[in-house]
Amino acid sequence: MRAFLCGGGSGKQMKEAYQKFSEVIDKSKPLLYVPIAMNLEKYDECYSWIKKELGEYGIENIEMVKSYMELENIDFCDYCAIFFRRRKYI
């Protein structure tokens, strides 16, 4: 598994990074989405956001966890990558 670290952003700001990311991952495996720095009530919104952001690049198989406890039993080799999302600070 490769690691991609980005400083944040979305849409046009991330176009080149998302394009490169989509070129190197194994799309036959799901992407693991971990938005656990977000508030729980925002998780559905987070899932919609990631589906829209990465769907344009052919990354459509996305699984999301809602707690660190779910990560305990995950075999990370089953995923093409892990995408963490942090809370946006203003």
Secondary structure, 3 states (H helix, E strand, C coil): CCCCCCCCCCHHHHHHHHHHHHHHCCCCCCEEEECCCCCHHHHHHHHHHHHHHHHCCCCCCEEECCCHHHHCCCCHHHCCEEEECCCCCC
